[in-house]
């Protein structure tokens, strides 16, 4: 990743942040049915979404560090 420009790193960081917050929205939205009653995700679905969210958080942290180092 050292060969990426600061603009490229920023773009990748934006995409990672966007996907991370989309997952958070998906978790929140799936937790309630159309009538506003809490329905909940299956344990497997929640685990998969949660794992992806935290994976993206670690990538976001790495990209932020790289972006700061290149500035």
mmCIF file as Biopython writes it, N, C-alpha, C and O atoms, coordinates in Angstrom:
data_model
#
loop_
_atom_site.group_PDB
_atom_site.id
_atom_site.type_symbol
_atom_site.label_atom_id
_atom_site.label_alt_id
_atom_site.label_comp_id
_atom_site.label_asym_id
_atom_site.label_entity_id
_atom_site.label_seq_id
_atom_site.pdbx_PDB_ins_code
_atom_site.Cartn_x
_atom_site.Cartn_y
_atom_site.Cartn_z
_atom_site.occupancy
_atom_site.B_iso_or_equiv
_atom_site.auth_seq_id
_atom_site.auth_asym_id
_atom_site.pdbx_PDB_model_num
ATOM 1   N N  . UNK A ? 1  ? 0.809   -1.199  0.000  1.0 0.0 1  A 1 
ATOM 2   C CA . UNK A ? 1  ? 0.000   0.000   0.000  1.0 0.0 1  A 1 
ATOM 3   C C  . UNK A ? 1  ? 0.850   1.261   0.000  1.0 0.0 1  A 1 
ATOM 4   O O  . UNK A ? 1  ? 0.333   2.366   -0.162 1.0 0.0 1  A 1 
ATOM 5   N N  . UNK A ? 2  ? 2.130   1.096   0.178  1.0 0.0 2  A 1 
ATOM 6   C CA . UNK A ? 2  ? 3.006   2.265   0.211  1.0 0.0 2  A 1 
ATOM 7   C C  . UNK A ? 2  ? 3.104   2.960   -1.131 1.0 0.0 2  A 1 
ATOM 8   O O  . UNK A ? 2  ? 3.513   4.119   -1.198 1.0 0.0 2  A 1 
ATOM 9   N N  . UNK A ? 3  ? 2.731   2.266   -2.211 1.0 0.0 3  A 1 
ATOM 10  C CA . UNK A ? 3  ? 2.809   2.877   -3.532 1.0 0.0 3  A 1 
ATOM 11  C C  . UNK A ? 3  ? 1.535   3.638   -3.914 1.0 0.0 3  A 1 
ATOM 12  O O  . UNK A ? 3  ? 1.447   4.180   -5.015 1.0 0.0 3  A 1 
ATOM 13  N N  . UNK A ? 4  ? 0.560   3.683   -3.024 1.0 0.0 4  A 1 
ATOM 14  C CA . UNK A ? 4  ? -0.673  4.430   -3.285 1.0 0.0 4  A 1 
ATOM 15  C C  . UNK A ? 4  ? -0.498  5.889   -2.913 1.0 0.0 4  A 1 
ATOM 16  O O  . UNK A ? 4  ? 0.172   6.220   -1.935 1.0 0.0 4  A 1 
ATOM 17  N N  . UNK A ? 5  ? -1.105  6.750   -3.700 1.0 0.0 5  A 1 
ATOM 18  C CA . UNK A ? 5  ? -1.049  8.182   -3.403 1.0 0.0 5  A 1 
ATOM 19  C C  . UNK A ? 5  ? -2.006  8.502   -2.248 1.0 0.0 5  A 1 
ATOM 20  O O  . UNK A ? 5  ? -2.908  7.718   -1.952 1.0 0.0 5  A 1 
ATOM 21  N N  . UNK A ? 6  ? -1.809  9.650   -1.600 1.0 0.0 6  A 1 
ATOM 22  C CA . UNK A ? 6  ? -2.746  10.042  -0.540 1.0 0.0 6  A 1 
ATOM 23  C C  . UNK A ? 6  ? -4.199  10.113  -1.023 1.0 0.0 6  A 1 
ATOM 24  O O  . UNK A ? 6  ? -5.117  9.777   -0.275 1.0 0.0 6  A 1 
ATOM 25  N N  . UNK A ? 7  ? -4.409  10.545  -2.265 1.0 0.0 7  A 1 
ATOM 26  C CA . UNK A ? 7  ? -5.769  10.601  -2.809 1.0 0.0 7  A 1 
ATOM 27  C C  . UNK A ? 7  ? -6.363  9.207   -2.961 1.0 0.0 7  A 1 
ATOM 28  O O  . UNK A ? 7  ? -7.544  8.999   -2.682 1.0 0.0 7  A 1 
ATOM 29  N N  . UNK A ? 8  ? -5.556  8.259   -3.399 1.0 0.0 8  A 1 
ATOM 30  C CA . UNK A ? 8  ? -6.031  6.884   -3.539 1.0 0.0 8  A 1 
ATOM 31  C C  . UNK A ? 8  ? -6.353  6.282   -2.171 1.0 0.0 8  A 1 
ATOM 32  O O  . UNK A ? 8  ? -7.367  5.604   -2.011 1.0 0.0 8  A 1 
ATOM 33  N N  . UNK A ? 9  ? -5.488  6.531   -1.191 1.0 0.0 9  A 1 
ATOM 34  C CA . UNK A ? 9  ? -5.748  6.043   0.158  1.0 0.0 9  A 1 
ATOM 35  C C  . UNK A ? 9  ? -7.030  6.645   0.721  1.0 0.0 9  A 1 
ATOM 36  O O  . UNK A ? 9  ? -7.818  5.951   1.364  1.0 0.0 9  A 1 
ATOM 37  N N  . UNK A ? 10 ? -7.234  7.928   0.480  1.0 0.0 10 A 1 
ATOM 38  C CA . UNK A ? 10 ? -8.446  8.587   0.965  1.0 0.0 10 A 1 
ATOM 39  C C  . UNK A ? 10 ? -9.700  8.001   0.323  1.0 0.0 10 A 1 
ATOM 40  O O  . UNK A ? 10 ? -10.720 7.826   0.989  1.0 0.0 10 A 1 
ATOM 41  N N  . UNK A ? 11 ? -9.620  7.704   -0.953 1.0 0.0 11 A 1 
ATOM 42  C CA . UNK A ? 11 ? -10.756 7.102   -1.654 1.0 0.0 11 A 1 
ATOM 43  C C  . UNK A ? 11 ? -11.067 5.720   -1.071 1.0 0.0 11 A 1 
ATOM 44  O O  . UNK A ? 11 ? -12.226 5.403   -0.801 1.0 0.0 11 A 1 
ATOM 45  N N  . UNK A ? 12 ? -10.039 4.907   -0.880 1.0 0.0 12 A 1 
ATOM 46  C CA . UNK A ? 12 ? -10.240 3.574   -0.304 1.0 0.0 12 A 1 
ATOM 47  C C  . UNK A ? 12 ? -10.809 3.697   1.099  1.0 0.0 12 A 1 
ATOM 48  O O  . UNK A ? 12 ? -11.712 2.949   1.472  1.0 0.0 12 A 1 
ATOM 49  N N  . UNK A ? 13 ? -10.289 4.633   1.876  1.0 0.0 13 A 1 
ATOM 50  C CA . UNK A ? 13 ? -10.790 4.860   3.232  1.0 0.0 13 A 1 
ATOM 51  C C  . UNK A ? 13 ? -12.265 5.251   3.203  1.0 0.0 13 A 1 
ATOM 52  O O  . UNK A ? 13 ? -13.044 4.772   4.027  1.0 0.0 13 A 1 
ATOM 53  N N  . UNK A ? 14 ? -12.653 6.101   2.282  1.0 0.0 14 A 1 
ATOM 54  C CA . UNK A ? 14 ? -14.061 6.503   2.158  1.0 0.0 14 A 1 
ATOM 55  C C  . UNK A ? 14 ? -14.952 5.313   1.831  1.0 0.0 14 A 1 
ATOM 56  O O  . UNK A ? 14 ? -16.047 5.183   2.378  1.0 0.0 14 A 1 
ATOM 57  N N  . UNK A ? 15 ? -14.486 4.451   0.943  1.0 0.0 15 A 1 
ATOM 58  C CA . UNK A ? 15 ? -15.268 3.261   0.582  1.0 0.0 15 A 1 
ATOM 59  C C  . UNK A ? 15 ? -15.413 2.312   1.767  1.0 0.0 15 A 1 
ATOM 60  O O  . UNK A ? 15 ? -16.488 1.756   1.991  1.0 0.0 15 A 1 
ATOM 61  N N  . UNK A ? 16 ? -14.337 2.126   2.522  1.0 0.0 16 A 1 
ATOM 62  C CA . UNK A ? 16 ? -14.373 1.257   3.698  1.0 0.0 16 A 1 
ATOM 63  C C  . UNK A ? 16 ? -15.335 1.827   4.733  1.0 0.0 16 A 1 
ATOM 64  O O  . UNK A ? 16 ? -16.149 1.095   5.296  1.0 0.0 16 A 1 
ATOM 65  N N  . UNK A ? 17 ? -15.242 3.141   4.988  1.0 0.0 17 A 1 
ATOM 66  C CA . UNK A ? 17 ? -16.137 3.777   5.953  1.0 0.0 17 A 1 
ATOM 67  C C  . UNK A ? 17 ? -17.592 3.638   5.509  1.0 0.0 17 A 1 
ATOM 68  O O  . UNK A ? 17 ? -18.470 3.362   6.326  1.0 0.0 17 A 1 
ATOM 69  N N  . UNK A ? 18 ? -17.841 3.826   4.232  1.0 0.0 18 A 1 
ATOM 70  C CA . UNK A ? 18 ? -19.200 3.719   3.709  1.0 0.0 18 A 1 
ATOM 71  C C  . UNK A ? 18 ? -19.756 2.317   3.914  1.0 0.0 18 A 1 
ATOM 72  O O  . UNK A ? 18 ? -20.894 2.156   4.357  1.0 0.0 18 A 1 
ATOM 73  N N  . UNK A ? 19 ? -18.960 1.302   3.594  1.0 0.0 19 A 1 
ATOM 74  C CA . UNK A ? 19 ? -19.426 -0.079  3.765  1.0 0.0 19 A 1 
ATOM 75  C C  . UNK A ? 19 ? -19.644 -0.388  5.248  1.0 0.0 19 A 1 
ATOM 76  O O  . UNK A ? 19 ? -20.611 -1.055  5.616  1.0 0.0 19 A 1 
ATOM 77  N N  . UNK A ? 20 ? -18.737 0.102   6.092  1.0 0.0 20 A 1 
ATOM 78  C CA . UNK A ? 20 ? -18.854 -0.141  7.531  1.0 0.0 20 A 1 
ATOM 79  C C  . UNK A ? 20 ? -20.165 0.444   8.080  1.0 0.0 20 A 1 
ATOM 80  O O  . UNK A ? 20 ? -20.873 -0.220  8.837  1.0 0.0 20 A 1 
ATOM 81  N N  . UNK A ? 21 ? -20.477 1.664   7.702  1.0 0.0 21 A 1 
ATOM 82  C CA . UNK A ? 21 ? -21.703 2.278   8.209  1.0 0.0 21 A 1 
ATOM 83  C C  . UNK A ? 21 ? -22.953 1.691   7.567  1.0 0.0 21 A 1 
ATOM 84  O O  . UNK A ? 21 ? -24.024 1.704   8.174  1.0 0.0 21 A 1 
ATOM 85  N N  . UNK A ? 22 ? -22.827 1.173   6.338  1.0 0.0 22 A 1 
ATOM 86  C CA . UNK A ? 22 ? -23.957 0.472   5.721  1.0 0.0 22 A 1 
ATOM 87  C C  . UNK A ? 22 ? -24.272 -0.799  6.493  1.0 0.0 22 A 1 
ATOM 88  O O  . UNK A ? 22 ? -25.438 -1.137  6.694  1.0 0.0 22 A 1 
ATOM 89  N N  . UNK A ? 23 ? -23.233 -1.500  6.925  1.0 0.0 23 A 1 
ATOM 90  C CA . UNK A ? 23 ? -23.437 -2.713  7.725  1.0 0.0 23 A 1 
ATOM 91  C C  . UNK A ? 23 ? -24.118 -2.363  9.042  1.0 0.0 23 A 1 
ATOM 92  O O  . UNK A ? 23 ? -25.035 -3.063  9.471  1.0 0.0 23 A 1 
ATOM 93  N N  . UNK A ? 24 ? -23.674 -1.281  9.686  1.0 0.0 24 A 1 
ATOM 94  C CA . UNK A ? 24 ? -24.303 -0.859  10.942 1.0 0.0 24 A 1 
ATOM 95  C C  . UNK A ? 24 ? -25.783 -0.550  10.707 1.0 0.0 24 A 1 
ATOM 96  O O  . UNK A ? 24 ? -26.631 -0.915  11.521 1.0 0.0 24 A 1 
ATOM 97  N N  . UNK A ? 25 ? -26.093 0.121   9.595  1.0 0.0 25 A 1 
ATOM 98  C CA . UNK A ? 25 ? -27.496 0.407   9.252  1.0 0.0 25 A 1 
ATOM 99  C C  . UNK A ? 25 ? -28.271 -0.875  8.995  1.0 0.0 25 A 1 
ATOM 100 O O  . UNK A ? 25 ? -29.420 -1.008  9.416  1.0 0.0 25 A 1 
ATOM 101 N N  . UNK A ? 26 ? -27.636 -1.825  8.298  1.0 0.0 26 A 1 
ATOM 102 C CA . UNK A ? 26 ? -28.297 -3.102  8.021  1.0 0.0 26 A 1 
ATOM 103 C C  . UNK A ? 26 ? -28.645 -3.828  9.312  1.0 0.0 26 A 1 
ATOM 104 O O  . UNK A ? 26 ? -29.731 -4.392  9.445  1.0 0.0 26 A 1 
ATOM 105 N N  . UNK A ? 27 ? -27.722 -3.810  10.257 1.0 0.0 27 A 1 
ATOM 106 C CA . UNK A ? 27 ? -27.977 -4.464  11.543 1.0 0.0 27 A 1 
ATOM 107 C C  . UNK A ? 27 ? -29.152 -3.788  12.236 1.0 0.0 27 A 1 
ATOM 108 O O  . UNK A ? 27 ? -30.049 -4.464  12.741 1.0 0.0 27 A 1 
ATOM 109 N N  . UNK A ? 28 ? -29.151 -2.469  12.263 1.0 0.0 28 A 1 
ATOM 110 C CA . UNK A ? 28 ? -30.222 -1.726  12.922 1.0 0.0 28 A 1 
ATOM 111 C C  . UNK A ? 28 ? -31.565 -1.950  12.223 1.0 0.0 28 A 1 
ATOM 112 O O  . UNK A ? 28 ? -32.578 -2.190  12.878 1.0 0.0 28 A 1 
ATOM 113 N N  . UNK A ? 29 ? -31.566 -1.871  10.888 1.0 0.0 29 A 1 
ATOM 114 C CA . UNK A ? 29 ? -32.815 -2.008  10.135 1.0 0.0 29 A 1 
ATOM 115 C C  . UNK A ? 29 ? -33.371 -3.418  10.182 1.0 0.0 29 A 1 
ATOM 116 O O  . UNK A ? 29 ? -34.588 -3.600  10.207 1.0 0.0 29 A 1 
ATOM 117 N N  . UNK A ? 30 ? -32.513 -4.406  10.195 1.0 0.0 30 A 1 
ATOM 118 C CA . UNK A ? 30 ? -32.968 -5.794  10.227 1.0 0.0 30 A 1 
ATOM 119 C C  . UNK A ? 30 ? -33.471 -6.194  11.607 1.0 0.0 30 A 1 
ATOM 120 O O  . UNK A ? 30 ? -34.142 -7.214  11.769 1.0 0.0 30 A 1 
ATOM 121 N N  . UNK A ? 31 ? -33.141 -5.386  12.582 1.0 0.0 31 A 1 
ATOM 122 C CA . UNK A ? 31 ? -33.539 -5.710  13.944 1.0 0.0 31 A 1 
ATOM 123 C C  . UNK A ? 31 ? -35.014 -5.366  14.204 1.0 0.0 31 A 1 
ATOM 124 O O  . UNK A ? 31 ? -35.557 -5.734  15.245 1.0 0.0 31 A 1 
ATOM 125 N N  . UNK A ? 32 ? -35.656 -4.671  13.275 1.0 0.0 32 A 1 
ATOM 126 C CA . UNK A ? 32 ? -37.047 -4.263  13.445 1.0 0.0 32 A 1 
ATOM 127 C C  . UNK A ? 32 ? -37.834 -4.622  12.192 1.0 0.0 32 A 1 
ATOM 128 O O  . UNK A ? 32 ? -37.333 -4.487  11.076 1.0 0.0 32 A 1 
ATOM 129 N N  . UNK A ? 33 ? -39.063 -5.077  12.381 1.0 0.0 33 A 1 
ATOM 130 C CA . UNK A ? 33 ? -39.889 -5.399  11.222 1.0 0.0 33 A 1 
ATOM 131 C C  . UNK A ? 33 ? -40.594 -4.138  10.723 1.0 0.0 33 A 1 
ATOM 132 O O  . UNK A ? 33 ? -40.376 -3.050  11.255 1.0 0.0 33 A 1 
ATOM 133 N N  . UNK A ? 34 ? -41.435 -4.286  9.705  1.0 0.0 34 A 1 
ATOM 134 C CA . UNK A ? 34 ? -42.101 -3.143  9.078  1.0 0.0 34 A 1 
ATOM 135 C C  . UNK A ? 34 ? -43.010 -2.386  10.040 1.0 0.0 34 A 1 
ATOM 136 O O  . UNK A ? 34 ? -43.243 -1.191  9.860  1.0 0.0 34 A 1 
ATOM 137 N N  . UNK A ? 35 ? -43.524 -3.071  11.060 1.0 0.0 35 A 1 
ATOM 138 C CA . UNK A ? 35 ? -44.398 -2.429  12.036 1.0 0.0 35 A 1 
ATOM 139 C C  . UNK A ? 35 ? -43.632 -1.789  13.186 1.0 0.0 35 A 1 
ATOM 140 O O  . UNK A ? 35 ? -44.235 -1.250  14.114 1.0 0.0 35 A 1 
ATOM 141 N N  . UNK A ? 36 ? -42.309 -1.848  13.126 1.0 0.0 36 A 1 
ATOM 142 C CA . UNK A ? 36 ? -41.496 -1.261  14.176 1.0 0.0 36 A 1 
ATOM 143 C C  . UNK A ? 36 ? -41.269 -2.169  15.368 1.0 0.0 36 A 1 
ATOM 144 O O  . UNK A ? 36 ? -40.685 -1.761  16.372 1.0 0.0 36 A 1 
ATOM 145 N N  . UNK A ? 37 ? -41.738 -3.406  15.248 1.0 0.0 37 A 1 
ATOM 146 C CA . UNK A ? 37 ? -41.516 -4.362  16.332 1.0 0.0 37 A 1 
ATOM 147 C C  . UNK A ? 37 ? -40.148 -5.003  16.162 1.0 0.0 37 A 1 
ATOM 148 O O  . UNK A ? 37 ? -39.705 -5.281  15.047 1.0 0.0 37 A 1 
ATOM 149 N N  . UNK A ? 38 ? -39.494 -5.229  17.283 1.0 0.0 38 A 1 
ATOM 150 C CA . UNK A ? 38 ? -38.169 -5.832  17.212 1.0 0.0 38 A 1 
ATOM 151 C C  . UNK A ? 38 ? -38.299 -7.286  16.766 1.0 0.0 38 A 1 
ATOM 152 O O  . UNK A ? 38 ? -38.994 -8.081  17.399 1.0 0.0 38 A 1 
ATOM 153 N N  . UNK A ? 39 ? -37.628 -7.620  15.679 1.0 0.0 39 A 1 
ATOM 154 C CA . UNK A ? 39 ? -37.702 -8.978  15.154 1.0 0.0 39 A 1 
ATOM 155 C C  . UNK A ? 39 ? -36.367 -9.705  15.299 1.0 0.0 39 A 1 
ATOM 156 O O  . UNK A ? 39 ? -36.326 -10.910 15.547 1.0 0.0 39 A 1 
ATOM 157 N N  . UNK A ? 40 ? -35.305 -8.973  15.145 1.0 0.0 40 A 1 
ATOM 158 C CA . UNK A ? 40 ? -33.974 -9.536  15.354 1.0 0.0 40 A 1 
ATOM 159 C C  . UNK A ? 40 ? -33.440 -10.324 14.175 1.0 0.0 40 A 1 
ATOM 160 O O  . UNK A ? 40 ? -34.186 -10.909 13.389 1.0 0.0 40 A 1 
ATOM 161 N N  . UNK A ? 41 ? -32.141 -10.315 14.084 1.0 0.0 41 A 1 
ATOM 162 C CA . UNK A ? 41 ? -31.432 -11.109 13.091 1.0 0.0 41 A 1 
ATOM 163 C C  . UNK A ? 41 ? -31.191 -12.497 13.651 1.0 0.0 41 A 1 
ATOM 164 O O  . UNK A ? 41 ? -31.187 -12.697 14.865 1.0 0.0 41 A 1 
ATOM 165 N N  . UNK A ? 42 ? -30.994 -13.442 12.768 1.0 0.0 42 A 1 
ATOM 166 C CA . UNK A ? 42 ? -30.582 -14.752 13.255 1.0 0.0 42 A 1 
ATOM 167 C C  . UNK A ? 42 ? -29.185 -14.599 13.856 1.0 0.0 42 A 1 
ATOM 168 O O  . UNK A ? 42 ? -28.447 -13.677 13.511 1.0 0.0 42 A 1 
ATOM 169 N N  . UNK A ? 43 ? -28.843 -15.496 14.739 1.0 0.0 43 A 1 
ATOM 170 C CA . UNK A ? 43 ? -27.529 -15.429 15.389 1.0 0.0 43 A 1 
ATOM 171 C C  . UNK A ? 43 ? -26.410 -15.479 14.347 1.0 0.0 43 A 1 
ATOM 172 O O  . UNK A ? 43 ? -25.413 -14.765 14.467 1.0 0.0 43 A 1 
ATOM 173 N N  . UNK A ? 44 ? -26.577 -16.324 13.326 1.0 0.0 44 A 1 
ATOM 174 C CA . UNK A ? 44 ? -25.561 -16.455 12.282 1.0 0.0 44 A 1 
ATOM 175 C C  . UNK A ? 44 ? -25.422 -15.167 11.464 1.0 0.0 44 A 1 
ATOM 176 O O  . UNK A ? 44 ? -24.311 -14.731 11.166 1.0 0.0 44 A 1 
ATOM 177 N N  . UNK A ? 45 ? -26.555 -14.568 11.107 1.0 0.0 45 A 1 
ATOM 178 C CA . UNK A ? 45 ? -26.509 -13.318 10.340 1.0 0.0 45 A 1 
ATOM 179 C C  . UNK A ? 45 ? -25.873 -12.202 11.142 1.0 0.0 45 A 1 
ATOM 180 O O  . UNK A ? 45 ? -25.048 -11.451 10.621 1.0 0.0 45 A 1 
ATOM 181 N N  . UNK A ? 46 ? -26.251 -12.086 12.415 1.0 0.0 46 A 1 
ATOM 182 C CA . UNK A ? 46 ? -25.670 -11.050 13.257 1.0 0.0 46 A 1 
ATOM 183 C C  . UNK A ? 46 ? -24.169 -11.271 13.411 1.0 0.0 46 A 1 
ATOM 184 O O  . UNK A ? 46 ? -23.393 -10.317 13.348 1.0 0.0 46 A 1 
ATOM 185 N N  . UNK A ? 47 ? -23.761 -12.503 13.610 1.0 0.0 47 A 1 
ATOM 186 C CA . UNK A ? 47 ? -22.332 -12.812 13.765 1.0 0.0 47 A 1 
ATOM 187 C C  . UNK A ? 47 ? -21.550 -12.451 12.510 1.0 0.0 47 A 1 
ATOM 188 O O  . UNK A ? 47 ? -20.460 -11.885 12.595 1.0 0.0 47 A 1 
ATOM 189 N N  . UNK A ? 48 ? -22.105 -12.779 11.343 1.0 0.0 48 A 1 
ATOM 190 C CA . UNK A ? 48 ? -21.423 -12.482 10.085 1.0 0.0 48 A 1 
ATOM 191 C C  . UNK A ? 48 ? -21.310 -10.975 9.862  1.0 0.0 48 A 1 
ATOM 192 O O  . UNK A ? 48 ? -20.246 -10.476 9.496  1.0 0.0 48 A 1 
ATOM 193 N N  . UNK A ? 49 ? -22.405 -10.254 10.084 1.0 0.0 49 A 1 
ATOM 194 C CA . UNK A ? 49 ? -22.378 -8.796  9.915  1.0 0.0 49 A 1 
ATOM 195 C C  . UNK A ? 49 ? -21.458 -8.136  10.935 1.0 0.0 49 A 1 
ATOM 196 O O  . UNK A ? 49 ? -20.717 -7.210  10.606 1.0 0.0 49 A 1 
ATOM 197 N N  . UNK A ? 50 ? -21.510 -8.606  12.143 1.0 0.0 50 A 1 
ATOM 198 C CA . UNK A ? 50 ? -20.661 -8.051  13.194 1.0 0.0 50 A 1 
ATOM 199 C C  . UNK A ? 50 ? -19.181 -8.289  12.891 1.0 0.0 50 A 1 
ATOM 200 O O  . UNK A ? 50 ? -18.359 -7.388  13.055 1.0 0.0 50 A 1 
ATOM 201 N N  . UNK A ? 51 ? -18.845 -9.493  12.451 1.0 0.0 51 A 1 
ATOM 202 C CA . UNK A ? 51 ? -17.454 -9.809  12.109 1.0 0.0 51 A 1 
ATOM 203 C C  . UNK A ? 51 ? -16.968 -8.918  10.965 1.0 0.0 51 A 1 
ATOM 204 O O  . UNK A ? 51 ? -15.842 -8.420  10.999 1.0 0.0 51 A 1 
ATOM 205 N N  . UNK A ? 52 ? -17.807 -8.720  9.963  1.0 0.0 52 A 1 
ATOM 206 C CA . UNK A ? 52 ? -17.431 -7.858  8.832  1.0 0.0 52 A 1 
ATOM 207 C C  . UNK A ? 52 ? -17.263 -6.416  9.287  1.0 0.0 52 A 1 
ATOM 208 O O  . UNK A ? 52 ? -16.343 -5.732  8.840  1.0 0.0 52 A 1 
ATOM 209 N N  . UNK A ? 53 ? -18.138 -5.944  10.168 1.0 0.0 53 A 1 
ATOM 210 C CA . UNK A ? 53 ? -18.032 -4.582  10.688 1.0 0.0 53 A 1 
ATOM 211 C C  . UNK A ? 53 ? -16.683 -4.384  11.377 1.0 0.0 53 A 1 
ATOM 212 O O  . UNK A ? 53 ? -16.001 -3.390  11.127 1.0 0.0 53 A 1 
ATOM 213 N N  . UNK A ? 54 ? -16.296 -5.318  12.238 1.0 0.0 54 A 1 
ATOM 214 C CA . UNK A ? 54 ? -15.035 -5.166  12.982 1.0 0.0 54 A 1 
ATOM 215 C C  . UNK A ? 54 ? -13.826 -5.350  12.074 1.0 0.0 54 A 1 
ATOM 216 O O  . UNK A ? 54 ? -12.786 -4.732  12.302 1.0 0.0 54 A 1 
ATOM 217 N N  . UNK A ? 55 ? -13.945 -6.184  11.057 1.0 0.0 55 A 1 
ATOM 218 C CA . UNK A ? 55 ? -12.871 -6.324  10.073 1.0 0.0 55 A 1 
ATOM 219 C C  . UNK A ? 55 ? -12.664 -4.998  9.340  1.0 0.0 55 A 1 
ATOM 220 O O  . UNK A ? 55 ? -11.532 -4.551  9.154  1.0 0.0 55 A 1 
ATOM 221 N N  . UNK A ? 56 ? -13.754 -4.385  8.933  1.0 0.0 56 A 1 
ATOM 222 C CA . UNK A ? 56 ? -13.673 -3.078  8.266  1.0 0.0 56 A 1 
ATOM 223 C C  . UNK A ? 56 ? -13.137 -2.007  9.203  1.0 0.0 56 A 1 
ATOM 224 O O  . UNK A ? 56 ? -12.433 -1.101  8.757  1.0 0.0 56 A 1 
ATOM 225 N N  . UNK A ? 57 ? -13.449 -2.088  10.478 1.0 0.0 57 A 1 
ATOM 226 C CA . UNK A ? 57 ? -12.922 -1.131  11.453 1.0 0.0 57 A 1 
ATOM 227 C C  . UNK A ? 57 ? -11.407 -1.226  11.535 1.0 0.0 57 A 1 
ATOM 228 O O  . UNK A ? 57 ? -10.720 -0.209  11.622 1.0 0.0 57 A 1 
ATOM 229 N N  . UNK A ? 58 ? -10.886 -2.450  11.507 1.0 0.0 58 A 1 
ATOM 230 C CA . UNK A ? 58 ? -9.428  -2.631  11.541 1.0 0.0 58 A 1 
ATOM 231 C C  . UNK A ? 58 ? -8.780  -2.102  10.254 1.0 0.0 58 A 1 
ATOM 232 O O  . UNK A ? 58 ? -7.718  -1.481  10.305 1.0 0.0 58 A 1 
ATOM 233 N N  . UNK A ? 59 ? -9.412  -2.344  9.112  1.0 0.0 59 A 1 
ATOM 234 C CA . UNK A ? 59 ? -8.907  -1.823  7.841  1.0 0.0 59 A 1 
ATOM 235 C C  . UNK A ? 59 ? -8.944  -0.297  7.862  1.0 0.0 59 A 1 
ATOM 236 O O  . UNK A ? 59 ? -8.002  0.359   7.417  1.0 0.0 59 A 1 
ATOM 237 N N  . UNK A ? 60 ? -10.031 0.260   8.377  1.0 0.0 60 A 1 
ATOM 238 C CA . UNK A ? 60 ? -10.168 1.713   8.480  1.0 0.0 60 A 1 
ATOM 239 C C  . UNK A ? 60 ? -9.039  2.301   9.325  1.0 0.0 60 A 1 
ATOM 240 O O  . UNK A ? 60 ? -8.462  3.328   8.968  1.0 0.0 60 A 1 
ATOM 241 N N  . UNK A ? 61 ? -8.730  1.655   10.434 1.0 0.0 61 A 1 
ATOM 242 C CA . UNK A ? 61 ? -7.656  2.133   11.304 1.0 0.0 61 A 1 
ATOM 243 C C  . UNK A ? 61 ? -6.309  2.102   10.580 1.0 0.0 61 A 1 
ATOM 244 O O  . UNK A ? 61 ? -5.531  3.051   10.674 1.0 0.0 61 A 1 
ATOM 245 N N  . UNK A ? 62 ? -6.038  1.025   9.868  1.0 0.0 62 A 1 
ATOM 246 C CA . UNK A ? 62 ? -4.803  0.913   9.097  1.0 0.0 62 A 1 
ATOM 247 C C  . UNK A ? 62 ? -4.715  1.996   8.041  1.0 0.0 62 A 1 
ATOM 248 O O  . UNK A ? 62 ? -3.683  2.653   7.908  1.0 0.0 62 A 1 
ATOM 249 N N  . UNK A ? 63 ? -5.786  2.189   7.289  1.0 0.0 63 A 1 
ATOM 250 C CA . UNK A ? 63 ? -5.797  3.207   6.228  1.0 0.0 63 A 1 
ATOM 251 C C  . UNK A ? 63 ? -5.649  4.614   6.807  1.0 0.0 63 A 1 
ATOM 252 O O  . UNK A ? 63 ? -4.976  5.459   6.218  1.0 0.0 63 A 1 
ATOM 253 N N  . UNK A ? 64 ? -6.266  4.863   7.940  1.0 0.0 64 A 1 
ATOM 254 C CA . UNK A ? 64 ? -6.135  6.167   8.580  1.0 0.0 64 A 1 
ATOM 255 C C  . UNK A ? 64 ? -4.684  6.417   8.976  1.0 0.0 64 A 1 
ATOM 256 O O  . UNK A ? 64 ? -4.158  7.514   8.790  1.0 0.0 64 A 1 
ATOM 257 N N  . UNK A ? 65 ? -4.048  5.393   9.522  1.0 0.0 65 A 1 
ATOM 258 C CA . UNK A ? 65 ? -2.633  5.509   9.900  1.0 0.0 65 A 1 
ATOM 259 C C  . UNK A ? 65 ? -1.769  5.772   8.680  1.0 0.0 65 A 1 
ATOM 260 O O  . UNK A ? 65 ? -0.892  6.636   8.712  1.0 0.0 65 A 1 
ATOM 261 N N  . UNK A ? 66 ? -2.010  5.031   7.600  1.0 0.0 66 A 1 
ATOM 262 C CA . UNK A ? 66 ? -1.229  5.231   6.370  1.0 0.0 66 A 1 
ATOM 263 C C  . UNK A ? 66 ? -1.466  6.605   5.770  1.0 0.0 66 A 1 
ATOM 264 O O  . UNK A ? 66 ? -0.529  7.253   5.302  1.0 0.0 66 A 1 
ATOM 265 N N  . UNK A ? 67 ? -2.720  7.052   5.782  1.0 0.0 67 A 1 
ATOM 266 C CA . UNK A ? 67 ? -3.051  8.362   5.240  1.0 0.0 67 A 1 
ATOM 267 C C  . UNK A ? 67 ? -2.360  9.459   6.031  1.0 0.0 67 A 1 
ATOM 268 O O  . UNK A ? 67 ? -1.826  10.405  5.453  1.0 0.0 67 A 1 
ATOM 269 N N  . UNK A ? 68 ? -2.371  9.334   7.343  1.0 0.0 68 A 1 
ATOM 270 C CA . UNK A ? 68 ? -1.720  10.325  8.212  1.0 0.0 68 A 1 
ATOM 271 C C  . UNK A ? 68 ? -0.207  10.321  7.981  1.0 0.0 68 A 1 
ATOM 272 O O  . UNK A ? 68 ? 0.412   11.385  7.954  1.0 0.0 68 A 1 
ATOM 273 N N  . UNK A ? 69 ? 0.386   9.158   7.818  1.0 0.0 69 A 1 
ATOM 274 C CA . UNK A ? 69 ? 1.825   9.047   7.602  1.0 0.0 69 A 1 
ATOM 275 C C  . UNK A ? 69 ? 2.256   9.657   6.277  1.0 0.0 69 A 1 
ATOM 276 O O  . UNK A ? 69 ? 3.368   10.172  6.163  1.0 0.0 69 A 1 
ATOM 277 N N  . UNK A ? 70 ? 1.380   9.602   5.267  1.0 0.0 70 A 1 
ATOM 278 C CA . UNK A ? 70 ? 1.720   10.151  3.948  1.0 0.0 70 A 1 
ATOM 279 C C  . UNK A ? 70 ? 1.470   11.651  3.857  1.0 0.0 70 A 1 
ATOM 280 O O  . UNK A ? 70 ? 1.921   12.291  2.907  1.0 0.0 70 A 1 
ATOM 281 N N  . UNK A ? 71 ? 0.768   12.220  4.818  1.0 0.0 71 A 1 
ATOM 282 C CA . UNK A ? 71 ? 0.445   13.650  4.759  1.0 0.0 71 A 1 
ATOM 283 C C  . UNK A ? 71 ? 1.635   14.497  5.124  1.0 0.0 71 A 1 
ATOM 284 O O  . UNK A ? 71 ? 1.541   15.725  5.127  1.0 0.0 71 A 1 
#
